[in-house]
């Protein structure tokens, strides 16, 4: 009686072990841990369950890869945005520099024009001075060729400054030619007051440009 009881218990335990193994395999296959779908497919259909397959794992891996690709794309877009901002700033700086250079160029052009105007004015004054100097020397040479009385008459008709300029050129020509100047003799022929005025201005005033 006891032997039969022991055999019965053993059979029950074996059945329990087989059931537990079957249930364990069924659960692990459902979770996708092991591959026993063909064996348990009738059971899945019977209970209306959808086992976890490797496709889900592949889809999960693909989703992770897509997320990584999206992160890389986002970082690239951020880098491109920063690069675009940097280029915009450089372009703005270049525009500011160009405006400064244009202003400097304009100032240089204005200075150049002003310098050219000053040079033209100086050349004009120099030419006028040279022309007057040439005229003074021409008059002085002509007076030297006249009779003293005629020369004095012409000098008396001139304004004081013009007479002084001409008399100075007469002195210069006489010095250049190594001759005595006619100026002292001409002054002696002039009225005393006019001669004194001319001599005083000749000693106190510089050579005029007029």
Buried (B, 14 or more C-beta within 10 A) or exposed (E): EEEEEEEEEEEEEEEEEEEEEEEEBBEBBBEBEEEBBEEBEEBBEEEEEEBBBEEEEEEEEEEEEEEEEEEEEEEEEEEEEEEEEEEEEEEEEEEEEEEEEEEEEEEEEEEEEEEEEEEEEEEEEEEEEEEBBEEBBEBBEEBBEEEEEEBBEBBBEBEBEBBBBBBBBBBBBBEEEEEEBBBEEBBEBBEEEBBEBBBEEBEEEEEEEE
